[in-house]
Amino acid sequence: MTLKPLSDRVLIKPAPAEQKTAGGIIIPDSAKEKPLKGEVIAVGPGTKDEAMQLAVGDSVLYGKYSGTEIELDGEKYLIMRQSDILAKF
């Protein structure tokens, strides 16, 4: 992959959605909750006002409606600003 985020943006690979069953009922993919955590795949250089605090490989939590979904090499990713990330662990 040759995608390099600009400014204070990061590329995140969302964690797979958890498979939950309720009383033997299988929840279809369209009804599953979007994952709110993922792994940082690439980071931009930051801005002159704010240094990049994330690094490749960090596990992060982000808001439910954060970022823009993109598809690269058949994989789904999110690209978002560093400020949309709530925490790293």
Sequence and secondary structure as in RCSB ss.txt:
>XXXX:A:sequence
MTLKPLSDRVLIKPAPAEQKTAGGIIIPDSAKEKPLKGEVIAVGPGTKDEAMQLAVGDSVLYGKYSGTEIELDGE
KYLIMRQSDILAKF
>XXXX:A:secstr
      TTEEEEEE      EETTEE  GGGS    EEEEEEE    SSS     TT EEEE TT SEEEEETTE
EEEEEEGGGEEEE 
